[in-house]
Amino acid sequence: MRLLRGIRADGALTLHEHVAAHGPLPALGARSSDALLDLIERSGLRGHGGAHAPAGMKLRAVAGRKRPIVVANGAESEPASGKDAVLLSHTPHLVIDGAVVAAAAAGAREAILYVKPGQAYDDAEAALAEREGRDHVALSLVEAPRSYVAGQETAAIEHLNGRPALPKTVPPRPFERGVDRRPTVVFNVETLAHMALIARHGVDWFRSAGSHLQPGTALVTVSGAVERPGVYEIAFGTALGEVVAGAGAGGSEAPRAVLLGGYGGAWAGAGKLDARLQDGELDLGAGVVGVLGRGSCGVLETSRILDYLAAETAGQCGPCVHGLHAIAGTFAAVADGTADHAAAARLHRWAAQVTGRGACRHPDGAARLVNSALRVFAKEIRQHEHGRCTGDGAPVLPVPVVAGGVR
């Protein structure tokens, strides 16, 4: 274990327990900003919030600018993800250390933790109180809204600026003008936890796990048709089948499919179980691995998720508001057997039309999900067109109920 070293089931590590598990954070004042930036760049660390942007590149974009600020994004608005909450609820000091490291590398004197309400927020608050006055960075905590789009970086910045947590078009980009109109870099809390360990142990240590294509480890939230759902730490390059088997999926029977990356991710069929979780093969996105068992229906499951995504639109852009509504409604008709035979072709066309449109990537994720479902569940979709479903219809993945949904 790297990120989860020393954690216990009954609560968060105290600062003393955290230091005992990981060692003290090195004196960052002894390293220049350039030295820290070089360290993070050479490590190959990428973001763990879904976009996988190189962490060093993001830091360099704000370094040297006037009064930069760091935001630790723990909103975790993806319903099937629990990794960020686990970090904040069990080892919050590792995340805070990472925010301190990022601030030192960027030349920032302030860092904000942006966390949704709940146990994770309470534990982050207690950890900040425990280390008050110990860091050379002003640390604060802000409650994140619970909406799906609130975790998007420009939406987070809008909320921190006292406005509704809605995505904004770019430019200007956050590194140009973000919180309080200052250069801002937003990192997922898991990215920062890795950064804290890289500052302690160095590049070679970090790259000793994972693959050549993608070094390091990742936290994944495994749910669905598994005996042991939960958050696991895996090395990049691990085969998908190894991960789902480790969580107790299916016994001797392979899963029907696996949802990777979250609700804006993609379905992978059973034939992909030997493929590896790394850039260029299978994209982990936000670290979600949702297992669909043989007795479940991927068409019904996709329809439920699309309903949720359409209901969670920010309501700002036509392609998202009208496009996702139409996509969800048509996929629902496919699922209940009332769609015409041209429905699949329309879904393909609409998915292409909404991709890359609007202020954020919300429609892109829905389009990615639709296209993967049309491919992986093509046989089941044809059966639904004739009113037949081979699944039991029981929900598998957690989909929150949204008031005023699309249907």
Order of alpha helices (4+ residues) and beta strands (2+ residues): alpha-alpha-alpha-beta-alpha-alpha-beta-alpha-beta-alpha-beta-alpha-alpha-beta-beta-alpha-beta-beta-beta-alpha-alpha-alpha-alpha-alpha
